[in-house]
Amino acid sequence: MTGGTEPGRHGSDFRRRRKLCDIQKALNKEPPDVATLRRMAISEGGLLTDDIRCQVWPRLLNVSTQELPPPPGPELRVNNKDYEQVLLDVRRSLRRFPPGMPLKEREDLQEQLIDIILQVLARNSQLHYYQGYHDIVVTFLLVVGGPLATLLVDKLSTHHLRDFMDPSMDNTKHILNYLMPIIELVNPELYDFMVRAEVGTIFALSWLITWFGHVLSDFRHVVRLYDFFLACHPLMPIYFAAVIVLHREAEVMECECDMASVHHLLSQIPQDLPYETLISKAGDLFVQFPPSELSREAAQQHQAERTAVSTFKDFELASTQQRPDMVLRRRFRDSVRPEHGNKTVLAKPRTNRLVKLAVMGLTVALGAAALAVVKSALEWAPKFELQIFP
């Protein structure tokens, strides 16, 4: 009585075993095959287990694990200007720990969480703590443990999260300003409705600055998104935010067309989203509408040269130690020309996708997401002189 589900189950088991093998092969190469690790992190299911994340996340961030930092001494907290605020936020982070965790274990982790945050801030005086930062740090703590989490968060804070850690929110607002142009290009009717409602983009602020860690209750979904974002261009979270809004078009359009109603709906993020589908669509949108094409619509573009996006070219070069294929990059540049306001845009680049899949050896289920970050982000990242990685 095996029924009709056995072939599907066996097929899934086979794909999982093959993926585990591919990841291990990429890790064992010298230097590690970071491009393959990025594809694995993006493709369906992400990196599969926390044990694998402990090995792959440092590679994605180009972090050496040879020398882990020692535990900090008590002097770290003495007269620390951020300590009281960090303490308050961490004490409120109960729901970010696994349910049923013994009280003593949770308290120990909260103490480690405080120390990681303060260590990173002490190392980087240019960074400023923001509420929500602890939601990102606790994810790394739970996955890789305190010492390695300190190294990863340090690198992440000076790159992907750099804009959120300025004294003002100007660069954060700049990133939020990419949201509506994406929605307008894909679904002009939804865009017009949201403009008439004057809802703005503040509903997505907590999504963006916590990488959705604050708003998703299932830890599995959080780490799946972290796999995706760590393998991607720094603006990918805003593309994912746009995809969530587009996915909820029917709900939004049924709202009263006023700020309060639409903001209330969108700020309550569903917990049963089709994450793999949305990840693939976010990658598709990045391919079709790269940041360089959206920048004309995003406000405060003059600040882009100081954002984390402008450092991504150097970060990618240092972490992958390889250049994208030039022919493929030219194909991207010549063939991806979106038509403004085309509502069927997600299904449009069928031919391009097949070319890309053939070149990169990906599965159809992966879609264009890996292409967006592995091969083309360098082409679209703003020019920036090498100063991050000498």
N, C-alpha and C positions, 0 to 999 in steps of 0.2 A: 504493500500500500504506500508506495512512494509518491504517487500522484504526479501532477504536471510541474511541480515546483523544483524537483530535483535538478534538472538540467540547468535552470537558472542559478540555483544555489552553487552547483559545482562550477559553473562559469564564473561566478563571483569569487569563489575561493581561488580559482586559477588566476584571475586577474590580480587578486591581492598578493598571491605568492610571487607572481611575475613582477609586480611593482616593488615588493620588498627586495627582490633580487636586483632589480635595476637600481634602486637606491643604494644598496650595498656596493654594487660595482662602481657607481659614481663616487662614493665616499672613498673607495680603495684606490682610485686613480691618483697619480702624483703629477701635478697638483689635482685635487678633487675636481670632478666635472660639475662645476657649479651650475652651468646651463641646464644640465639634466636634472639636478636637484631642484632648480626653480620649476621646471616643468612638472616634476613629481609633486611639488608643494601646491601647484595650481590645479592639477588634474583631479578628477573625481575622487573624493575621499581624503584629499590632502596627504599628509605625512603618516596617517594611519595610527601611530602610537606615540606616546610621550617619550618612550625610549629613543625612537627615531628622531623626534624633535630635538632631544638633547644633543644629538650628533649633527643634525642638519641646520638648525637655526643658527648656530655659530658660523657655519659656512655661508649661509645667506647674508649674514651681516659682516662677514670677513673679520671675525673675532677669533683670536688665538686662545685656545683653552689650556695652553701649557703651564701658565702661571696664574692660578686663581688668587684673588685678593684675600688677605687674612681678615678675620673678623675685626670690626672696628672696636676701639676702646670707648669707655664712657665719655671721654672728652668730646666725642662727636656731637653729643646732644647739649653740651654745656654752652649757654648763651647763643644757641643757634636760632637765628631769626625765623626759620621755617618750622621749628620743632612743634610748637603748639598747634599750628594748623594741620600739619601732617598727622599728629597724634589724634586730633579730632576726626579727621577723615578716615583714618585707619580703624578707629573704634566703631565707625559707622559701616564698616565693610563686612559685616557678619555674613551677609548673604552671598558674598563672593567666595566663601569657603565651602567645601563639600558638606552637604547635610549629614548630620550624625558624627562629624569629626569631634573627637574628645576635646573638652574645653582646654586642657593643658596644651595639647598640640596646636590648637588654633591660636592660643595666646602666644606661644613660642613663634609661630609664623607671623603673627602681627608685629611682634618685636623685630623680627628679621625684615619685615616689610618697611618699617620705619627706618631701619638702618640703611637699607638699600637706597631708599629715596634720598636720605641725607648724605650718603656717600657720593652719589652721582652729582648732587648739587654742590657738594664741597669740591669735587674735582673740576667742576665747570662753572666758574663764577658768573659766566655770561647767561646761564640758564636761570629761569624763574619758575618756581613751583606754581602749578595751577590745580584747582580742584577738579578731580577726574584723572589726574596723572596716576594716582595710586591704583585706579582700576586697571590700568595697563600693567603696572609693575607687579601687581599680585598675580596676574596671569603667568608672567615669566617665573615668579617665585614658585608657584604651584607645579609648573611643568619641569623646570630644570634645577630648582634648588637655589639657595641664597647666593653662594659665591659666583656661580656662572650667571645667574640672573643679574648680578651687579654689572658684570662686563657687558652683557647684551643690552641692558637698559641704558648703560652709558653710551654705547654706540648709537642706539636707536634715538636717544634724546638729542644727540648732536646732528642727526640726519633726518629721519622720517618725521620725528616729533618736534623738530627745531622751531618751526613756526609758532607752535602753541606755547613755547616757553620764553617768548619775548616779554618785556615789561608791559606792553600794551597788547590788545587783541587785533591790531591792524592786519597782521598777516593771516591770522585765523579767519578774519572776515573776508580777506582776499580769497582764501580757499573756498569758503562757503559760497562766494559769488560765482563759482563755477557750476553750482548745482542747477540753477534755473536755465542757463543756456543749454545744458544737456537735455533737460526736459523739453525745452522749446523745440530743439532739433528733432526729437523723436516723436513728440506728441503735442503739436501746437494747441490743440483744443484744451488739453489738461493744463498746459502752461497759461493760456489765457484765463482759464477759470481761477487758477491760483493767483494770478496778478490781480484780477478783479476782487478776489477775497482779501488781498493785501496781507497774505499770510507770511511773506518773507521766507527766511531760511533758518531762523533761530531754532525751529523744532529739530533740526538736524545737528545742532551744536554738540550735544552730549554724545551722539553717535560718532561724530568725527574725532573729538578730542579723547575719547576712550577706546577708539577702534571697536565700538559697539559692545565693549565689555560691561559697561554700566547698565545697558538696557536689555541684554539677553540673559535669561535665567539658566539656560542649559550650557554648562561649561564646554560640552562637546562642540556646540556651535561656535562658541567664542574661539577655541583653539583652531577650529577649521578655518575661520576667517583670518586668524593670525598667520596661519600657513600661507594663505593667499596674499595678504598684505605684505608680509616680509619678503615675498618673492617678487614684489611689484614696485612700480613707480610710486613715489610718495603720494600722488594724487588719487590712487586707486580707491581709497575709502570714500571719496566724494562721488566717484562713479558708482560705487556700490550703493551709496545713499540714494542716488538718482534712480537706480534700478528698483529699489524698494518702493519709491514713490510711484514710478511708472507701473509697477506690479499692482498697486492699489488704486489704479485709475477709477474703477467702478465705484469703490467706496468714497473716494474723494468727490467725484462728480455728483454723488447722491447727497452730499452735505449741503447745508445752508451755505450760500456763497458769502461768508463773512470770516474774518480773521479768527475769531474765537472758536468757531466750529471746526474749521479746517485744521487749525493748529492743534486742537485737542485730539482730533482723529490721528493726525500724523505723528504726534509725539508719543502716542501709545503704540509702540511697535509690536506687531504680532509675533508670537513665539513659534509659530508653525510655518514659517516661510520655507519655500522650496530652495534651500541654500545653494545646492549644486547648480540648479538652473540659473539662479540669480548671479552666481559667480561667473558662469560662462557668459551671460549677457553683459555683465560689467566689463569683461575682457573684450567682447565684441564692440562695445561702445568706445572703449579706449582706442581700439584700432581705427574705428571709423571717424572718431572725433578726438584726435590727440589734443593735449593741452595747448599746443601752439595755435591750433585753430580756434580754440575757445577763448584764448586770452583777450581777443579783441572785445569780447562781450563781458568779460569779468572786470569788475571795477578794481581800481588801484593797481593797474598792471605795472605801473612804474616801480612798485615794490618787489616785483617778481625776482629781480636780481639778488635780493637778500633772502629769499625763501629757501626752504629745504629742497624744493624742486630744482633749483639752480645748482645744487651740489650733486644731483643724482648721477650726472654723467661721470664725474670722477669716482663716485662711490661704486658705480657699476663696473667701471674699468678695473678698479682695484680688487673688487670682490670676485669677478669672473676670470680675470686675467686672460680674456680673449675678446676679440672684436667680432661683431656680427658680420655675417656674410654680406659683402657689398652688393652683389647682384640682387639678393633678396631684399635688401634695404631699398634699392632703387625701385623694385617692383612695388613695395609698400608705398613709396612716395608718389609714384606715377599712377597707381591704380586706386588708391583710397582717396576719392574725391566726393564727399557727401553732398547730397542735394538738400538744401535748406528746407526743413519742414516736411520731409518725407516720413509719413507715419509708419511705413512698413520697413523702416531702415534696418531693423534688427535682422531681417531675413534677406537683405539685399546682396551682400558680398559673397554669394555662393561660389562663384568661380575663383575669386581670390582665396577663399578659405581652402578650397581643394588644392590649389597651388601651394599654399603655405603648409597644409597638412602633408603633402607629398615631400616637400623639402625637409620638413622637421621630423617626419616619421611619427606624427601624433595620431591619436584616435579621433574619430568624428565627434565623439562625445565631449572631448575637450574643447572643441570650438576654437575660437581665436584668442582665448585668454592668455595662453602661454606665449603666443606670438607677440602680444602687446608688450610683455615685459622682458622676454628673453632676447628678442631680436630687434625691437623697434624703439624702445624707450630712449636709447642713446640718440637716435635720429631726431627725436622730438624734444629732448631736454634742452632748456636754454643754455647758451654757451656760457662757460664759466672757466676761468683760468685754474689750472691745477694748483690748488693750495690746501686741499684737505688731506691728500695722500702724497707726500713728497716722493 
